[in-house]
């Protein structure tokens, strides 16, 4: 059995698609882990345990940026938005929409 150039091209394209899919899945897992960490650090709840790829863009230095969005809650009464920007596997920006916090007031006695 031998491989001609056409079959080799198909196999190469298939390998590229599979590698891209695994890389995207890895970035998605990384973004989800970062969203979990960010919300826990601020005492928030990551809603639906999910994150979505909202946008892909290219920066000035021709590097691909992926923008992920998620929702969180502070007091359980409302949904707020959060956003992460990844360049490769590195988180370069995280942003949380302003949210309500519970304030405990001690009684003066």
Secondary structure as UniProt FT lines:
FT   HELIX           5..41
FT   TURN            42..43
FT   STRAND          45..46
FT   HELIX           47..49
FT   STRAND          52..58
FT   TURN            60..61
FT   STRAND          64..73
FT   STRAND          80..87
FT   TURN            88..89
FT   STRAND          90..96
//
